[in-house]
Amino acid sequence: MTDQLKDFGAAFKGFLNQMAAQAPAEEPVFLRVLRDHFGSDPAGLPIVGEDFASSDHPNVQIAIEDFLASEGCSAELVGVNGGPESAYRGVSLAGLITRHGNGLFGGSGPSPGPVQYVNIGLHDGKVLACVQCGLYLIRDAGARLALLMRGSAESYRPGLHLEVMAPERAAAEQFFARLRTAIRKRNVYRGQVISLTTDNFHNVHVRYHRLPQIEAGQIILPQGLLSRIERQTMGFAQHGAKLLAAGRHLKRGILLYGPPGTGKTLTAMYLASRMRDRTVLLLTGRGLGLIEQSCAMARLLQPAIVILEDVDLVAEERTRSTATCTALLFELLNQMDGLADDADILFLLTTNRPEILEPALASRPGRVDQAIEIPPPDAECRRRLFDLYGRGLDLRVTDLERFVARTEGVSAAFIRELVRKAALFAADEADGLVVTDRHLDEALHELVVDGGPLTKSLLGVRAAADGGA
């Protein structure tokens, strides 16, 4: 019975193939469209294709619109209904002009349809409508081009694919050269704070971030430390042209290290907010696997800052690392080494555990040029922190020095939480939001004693404060 079914299936398949072969071939609609556009048989014209990352979709769209807006240029945009097979292979210019048989069940090739668009979010809540699948019939000062634009949603192939048909291959290559120049010049990510992520189809997407406005007075560090950090970062940015003319390289790496909550992240955000002309790339979460793509974007959009928080997650000493971490570490080292000396890119790295960092990263000039410790606040810094976090409160503390002494060894994050919790205790009382010594005592007891070891660890409490409480 099984053999009989196989024989029947083979015979029926042969019958279908024979019927499909005998079906009359229908001239594709787009063959006629392109023949009319070029005035010749498009089957003999060269086609040049180029792939772009999905994240470049808005840049490509803007570049095409700039090209079409040039003097003497006009275009007609035609939508493409690719047919059932396009979902797997994607629409192509060659496929548009290929003759298809009607087939036993009426299958056909691509046909004109509505132009498909996708809305892509930009910075500040703006949205750009980008062509997802469409054919541009371009007349450029008498020359003719056909441009097919296909987004990743049109097939299982990730990224954005463009194809250009032209009477001469050189004309198609020239179009792509002009397109790449416009992408660099009009890039929507330049000067923004962004991070990269991927979807399930390995398309790279860009997320925008908004940095808070951080003033220098909000950075509470020991005397002279902030100036030292600014000189190594903002100083290079301000005097880049002079340094480059004198043969000094501009690429640099700064490592901020210290216990949790001491202000490493806040300092990094402050530096980024002060250098607004720079593109800032954040490497966090799933974006840690996109080091190569992030650094490529930094090179394209320089001057740039690459901020990698908790670098020990990917740069742990190789004798201790997993295979995944080692691969990411090698990628980070390769990217930092691969930058030209005149690349104006700042790598800003942070870690709570400098002792486990891979020596190849932390001990080689040209990768990390300077490692700067962000220590727990000393007594003077703790006074300034109480003043900073007490702003907006009615702070009636008669013996502030006692709390400065009792918080020895804590982080800035601990003092912020201490004042916030004291304000919460004060808010429960009928006489308004007046924070006194008693409220600070209650808050300190709850954080250090009742909070337990985990709370103390999260807020950066060290032995001195633990014992002093």
C-alpha positions in Angstrom: 0.0 0.0 0.0 2.8 2.4 0.9 4.6 1.7 -2.4 1.4 2.3 -4.3 0.9 5.7 -2.6 4.5 6.7 -3.5 4.0 5.7 -7.1 0.7 7.6 -7.3 2.4 10.7 -5.7 5.3 10.6 -8.2 2.9 10.2 -11.2 0.7 13.0 -10.0 3.7 15.3 -9.5 4.8 14.5 -13.0 1.4 15.3 -14.3 1.3 18.7 -12.5 4.8 19.6 -13.8 3.8 18.7 -17.4 0.6 20.8 -17.2 2.5 23.8 -15.7 5.1 23.5 -18.5 2.4 23.6 -21.2 0.7 26.7 -19.6 1.3 29.8 -21.7 4.0 32.1 -20.3 2.7 35.6 -19.5 4.8 38.7 -20.0 5.5 40.2 -16.6 3.9 43.6 -16.0 7.2 45.0 -14.8 9.0 43.9 -17.9 6.8 46.2 -19.9 7.2 49.0 -17.2 11.0 48.8 -17.3 11.1 48.5 -21.1 9.1 51.7 -21.4 11.3 53.4 -18.8 14.6 52.6 -20.4 13.5 52.4 -24.0 15.2 49.0 -24.3 15.0 45.5 -23.1 15.8 45.6 -19.4 16.9 41.9 -19.5 20.2 43.1 -20.9 20.9 45.8 -18.4 23.2 45.4 -15.4 21.9 45.3 -11.8 24.0 46.3 -8.8 22.8 45.5 -5.3 23.9 46.6 -1.8 22.7 45.6 1.7 22.3 48.1 4.6 21.6 47.4 8.2 17.9 47.7 9.3 19.0 50.6 11.5 20.1 52.5 8.4 16.6 52.4 6.9 15.7 56.1 7.8 19.2 57.2 6.7 18.7 55.5 3.3 15.3 57.0 2.9 16.5 60.5 3.6 19.5 60.0 1.2 17.2 58.8 -1.6 14.9 61.8 -1.0 17.9 64.1 -1.2 19.0 62.5 -4.4 15.5 62.9 -5.9 15.4 66.5 -4.8 18.5 67.4 -6.8 18.1 69.6 -9.9 16.9 67.8 -13.0 15.9 64.7 -11.1 12.4 63.2 -11.0 10.9 59.8 -10.2 7.8 57.7 -10.1 7.3 55.4 -7.2 5.5 52.1 -7.9 4.4 49.6 -5.3 5.3 45.9 -5.8 3.2 42.9 -4.8 5.9 40.3 -4.8 3.8 37.1 -4.9 3.9 34.1 -2.7 7.6 33.3 -3.3 8.8 36.7 -2.2 8.2 35.9 1.4 11.1 33.5 1.3 13.4 34.9 -1.3 12.4 38.6 -1.4 11.5 40.7 -4.3 14.3 41.4 -6.8 14.7 43.3 -10.0 15.6 40.1 -11.9 12.5 38.5 -10.5 10.4 41.5 -11.7 11.3 40.8 -15.3 11.3 37.0 -15.3 8.6 35.3 -17.3 6.3 33.2 -15.1 3.9 30.5 -16.3 0.3 30.7 -15.3 0.6 27.3 -13.6 -2.1 24.8 -13.0 -3.4 26.8 -10.0 -2.9 30.3 -11.5 0.4 31.2 -9.8 1.9 34.4 -11.2 4.9 36.8 -10.7 5.1 40.2 -9.1 2.5 42.8 -9.9 2.0 46.5 -9.2 0.3 47.3 -5.9 0.2 49.9 -3.2 3.5 51.3 -2.0 4.3 49.8 1.4 5.7 52.1 4.1 6.8 51.6 7.7 7.0 54.3 10.3 10.3 54.5 12.1 10.7 56.5 15.3 13.4 59.1 15.5 14.7 61.3 18.3 12.4 63.7 20.1 9.3 61.6 19.2 9.6 62.3 15.5 8.5 59.6 13.0 9.7 59.1 9.5 7.7 57.1 6.9 10.1 54.9 5.0 9.4 52.8 1.9 9.3 49.1 2.8 8.9 47.8 -0.7 8.8 49.9 -3.8 10.3 50.6 -7.2 11.6 54.0 -8.1 11.7 54.9 -11.8 14.3 57.7 -11.8 15.1 60.2 -14.5 18.3 62.1 -13.6 19.2 64.8 -16.1 18.2 62.6 -19.0 19.8 59.4 -17.5 17.5 56.6 -16.4 17.7 54.4 -13.3 15.5 51.9 -11.6 15.8 51.5 -7.9 14.2 48.7 -6.0 14.0 49.1 -2.2 13.1 46.1 0.0 13.0 46.1 3.8 13.6 43.0 5.9 9.9 42.5 6.5 9.5 41.5 2.9 11.6 38.3 3.4 13.4 36.3 6.0 16.6 38.1 5.0 17.6 40.6 7.7 18.5 44.2 6.8 17.6 46.5 4.0 18.4 45.6 0.4 18.6 48.0 -2.5 19.1 47.1 -6.2 19.8 49.6 -9.0 19.3 48.9 -12.8 21.1 51.2 -15.2 22.2 51.3 -18.8 25.8 51.1 -17.6 27.1 49.5 -14.4 29.2 52.7 -13.6 26.0 54.7 -13.4 24.6 52.3 -10.7 27.9 52.4 -8.8 27.9 56.2 -8.9 24.4 56.2 -7.5 25.4 54.1 -4.5 28.5 56.3 -3.9 26.3 59.4 -3.8 23.9 57.5 -1.5 26.7 56.5 1.0 28.0 60.1 1.1 24.5 61.4 1.9 24.0 58.8 4.6 27.1 59.9 6.4 26.2 63.6 6.0 22.5 63.4 7.0 22.7 60.5 9.5 19.8 60.7 11.9 21.8 59.3 14.8 24.6 61.9 14.7 24.8 63.8 18.0 22.2 61.6 19.7 22.4 59.2 22.7 21.6 55.7 21.4 22.0 52.0 22.0 21.7 49.0 19.7 19.6 45.9 20.2 18.5 43.0 18.0 15.2 41.3 17.3 14.5 37.6 16.7 15.4 37.9 13.1 18.8 39.4 13.9 17.9 42.9 12.7 19.8 45.6 14.5 17.6 48.4 15.9 18.5 51.7 17.4 17.0 53.0 20.7 17.2 56.6 21.6 17.9 57.8 25.2 17.6 61.1 26.8 20.3 62.2 29.2 19.3 64.2 32.3 20.8 67.6 32.6 23.6 67.1 35.1 25.5 70.1 36.5 29.0 70.0 37.9 27.6 70.7 41.4 25.8 67.4 41.4 29.1 65.5 41.0 30.4 65.2 44.6 34.0 63.9 44.4 37.2 64.6 46.3 39.0 67.9 45.6 40.5 68.0 42.1 39.2 64.6 41.0 36.5 65.9 38.7 38.9 68.4 37.1 41.3 65.5 36.4 38.5 63.5 34.7 37.3 66.5 32.7 40.9 67.2 31.5 41.2 63.6 30.2 37.9 63.7 28.4 36.5 67.2 27.7 40.0 68.6 27.4 40.8 66.3 24.6 37.6 67.2 22.9 38.2 71.0 23.2 41.8 70.8 21.9 41.5 67.9 19.5 42.6 69.9 16.4 45.8 71.2 18.2 46.7 67.8 19.6 46.1 66.1 16.2 48.3 68.7 14.4 51.0 68.0 17.0 50.9 64.3 16.2 49.0 63.2 19.4 46.3 60.5 18.9 42.7 61.3 19.9 41.4 57.8 20.6 41.4 57.2 24.3 40.0 55.0 27.0 39.1 55.9 30.6 38.2 53.4 33.3 36.2 54.7 36.3 36.4 52.1 39.1 35.2 52.0 42.7 32.6 50.5 45.0 28.9 50.5 43.9 27.0 53.8 44.3 30.0 56.1 44.4 29.0 58.0 41.3 30.7 56.3 38.4 27.5 56.2 36.2 26.5 59.8 37.2 30.0 61.0 36.3 29.8 59.2 32.9 26.4 60.8 32.2 27.7 64.2 33.3 30.6 64.0 30.8 28.2 62.8 28.0 25.8 65.7 28.7 28.6 68.2 28.6 29.8 67.1 25.2 26.6 67.5 23.3 28.2 67.6 19.9 29.2 63.9 20.3 27.3 60.8 19.5 26.9 58.7 22.6 26.6 54.9 22.3 25.5 53.0 25.4 26.6 49.3 25.6 24.2 47.7 28.0 22.1 44.5 28.3 21.6 42.7 25.0 23.7 45.4 23.3 26.8 43.9 24.9 26.7 41.4 22.1 26.8 44.2 19.5 30.2 45.6 20.3 31.4 45.4 16.7 28.3 47.1 15.3 28.4 49.8 18.0 32.0 50.6 17.4 31.4 50.7 13.6 28.7 53.3 14.2 31.0 55.2 16.5 33.6 55.4 13.8 31.0 56.6 11.3 29.5 59.2 13.6 32.6 60.5 15.3 33.3 62.4 17.4 31.7 59.8 19.6 31.7 58.4 23.1 31.2 54.6 23.8 30.0 54.0 27.3 30.3 50.5 28.6 29.1 50.1 32.2 30.2 47.1 34.3 32.9 46.2 31.8 33.9 43.3 34.0 30.9 41.5 32.6 32.7 41.1 29.3 36.3 41.8 30.3 36.8 39.4 33.2 40.3 37.9 33.2 40.4 35.1 30.6 41.4 32.4 33.1 38.1 33.0 34.9 35.8 33.7 32.0 33.2 31.7 30.2 33.5 31.2 26.4 30.9 33.8 25.7 32.6 36.5 27.8 36.0 35.7 26.2 34.5 36.2 22.7 33.1 39.5 23.7 36.4 40.5 25.3 38.3 39.7 22.2 35.8 41.7 20.1 36.2 44.7 22.5 40.0 44.5 22.3 39.9 44.2 18.5 37.7 47.2 18.2 39.8 49.4 20.4 43.0 48.3 18.6 41.4 48.8 15.2 40.7 52.5 15.6 43.0 54.8 13.7 45.0 57.2 15.8 43.0 60.2 14.5 39.7 58.6 15.4 38.0 61.0 17.9 36.4 58.3 20.0 36.4 58.1 23.8 35.8 54.7 25.4 34.4 55.4 28.9 34.3 52.2 31.0 33.1 51.6 34.5 33.5 48.7 36.9 33.0 47.8 40.6 35.6 45.0 40.4 38.8 46.3 38.8 40.8 43.4 40.4 39.2 40.8 38.0 39.7 42.8 34.8 41.7 41.2 32.0 45.2 42.7 32.0 45.2 43.0 28.2 42.4 45.6 28.6 43.4 47.4 31.8 47.2 47.4 31.5 47.9 48.4 27.9 48.2 52.0 26.8 46.0 52.8 23.8 43.1 50.8 25.2 42.7 52.2 28.7 44.9 55.2 28.9 43.9 56.1 32.5 42.2 54.3 35.3 40.6 56.7 37.8 39.3 55.5 41.2 35.9 57.0 42.3 36.2 56.4 46.1 33.6 56.4 48.8 33.0 60.0 49.8 35.2 61.4 52.5 33.9 63.6 55.4 33.8 66.8 53.3 32.1 65.1 50.4 29.5 63.6 52.8 28.7 67.1 54.1 28.2 68.2 50.5 26.0 65.2 49.8 23.7 65.9 52.7 23.4 69.5 51.4 22.8 68.3 47.8 20.1 65.7 48.7 18.5 67.9 51.3 17.6 70.6 48.7 13.8 71.1 48.6 13.4 69.8 52.1 13.0 71.7 55.4 16.1 70.2 56.9 16.4 71.1 60.6 19.3 68.9 61.7 21.1 70.3 64.7 24.0 67.9 64.7 24.9 67.2 61.1 28.5 66.3 62.1 27.2 63.2 64.0 25.6 61.9 60.8 28.7 62.7 58.8 30.7 60.6 61.2 28.2 57.8 61.3 28.1 57.5 57.5 31.9 57.0 57.1 32.5 54.4 54.4 29.1 54.6 52.8 28.5 55.5 49.1 26.8 58.6 47.7 23.8 56.4 46.8 23.5 55.5 50.5 23.3 59.1 51.6 20.7 59.9 48.9 18.5 57.0 50.1 19.1 58.0 53.8 17.8 61.5 53.2 14.9 60.2 51.1 13.8 57.7 53.8 14.1 60.4 56.5 11.8 62.6 54.4 9.3 59.7 54.2 9.3 59.4 58.0 8.8 63.1 58.3 5.9 63.0 55.8 3.9 60.8 58.2 3.8 63.5 60.8 1.2 66.2 61.0 3.6 69.2 61.2 4.6 69.0 57.5 7.7 67.8 55.8 10.3 68.9 58.4 13.3 66.5 58.6 15.1 66.5 61.9 17.8 64.5 63.6 15.3 62.0 64.8 14.1 61.2 61.3 17.7 60.7 60.1 18.3 58.4 63.1 15.3 56.3 62.3 16.2 56.1 58.6 19.8 55.2 59.4 18.7 52.4 61.7 16.3 51.0 59.1 18.8 51.0 56.3 21.8 49.6 58.2 20.3 47.4 60.9 16.8 46.4 59.6 17.9 46.4 56.0 20.2 43.4 56.4 23.4 42.5 54.5 21.8 42.7 51.0 20.5 46.2 51.4 23.9 47.3 52.8 25.6 45.7 49.9 23.3 47.3 47.3 23.8 50.8 48.8 27.6 50.5 49.1 27.8 50.3 52.9 31.3 49.2 54.0 32.6 48.0 57.4 33.1 51.5 58.9 29.5 52.5 58.5 28.2 49.1 59.5 30.0 49.2 62.7 29.2 52.8 63.4 25.5 52.4 63.1 
